[in-house]
Amino acid sequence: MNYRNTESSIVFNDNQFTKKIVFEDENVLSFVLNFKPGQSLPNHQHENSDLIFIVIQGKGEVQVGEEVQKIQKGSAVLAKGKESFGIPSVEEDLSIFVTLTPKPNNTKFAQEIG
């Protein structure tokens, strides 16, 4: 068993959003993204990987393709394959647990931020 407590991945930075890797192997990549109000994540794609996320805390908006949806604690979102994904706005400190599968080939997706 591989066990992690995600609370240690909930780390905020006033200057930029943060990304903390939770699990990584040849098939899957999981991490926590943390945003302060006013921070955002531009729309982008994850190669052919499906993205699944669950909001741990906070409120904001998610964009998948052209669709924008309000999110809050407990919200779950799926972005399939080549659909673009972004966080256009954050209302209160937002932490989301993200899983990408299969793991993208581009190593930039497995780099921590902040």
Number of C-alpha atoms within 10 A of each C-alpha: 3 4 7 10 7 14 9 10 19 19 16 18 13 11 10 16 21 20 25 21 19 18 14 14 9 10 10 14 21 21 23 25 25 27 30 22 16 15 20 19 17 13 16 13 19 22 15 16 21 19 24 17 20 19 21 21 19 20 21 25 17 21 21 19 16 9 9 14 12 14 21 19 15 13 14 15 17 15 19 19 16 15 20 19 23 17 20 17 21 21 17 15 16 26 27 24 23 21 22 23 18 18 23 19 13 9 8 8 15 18 11 13 13 13
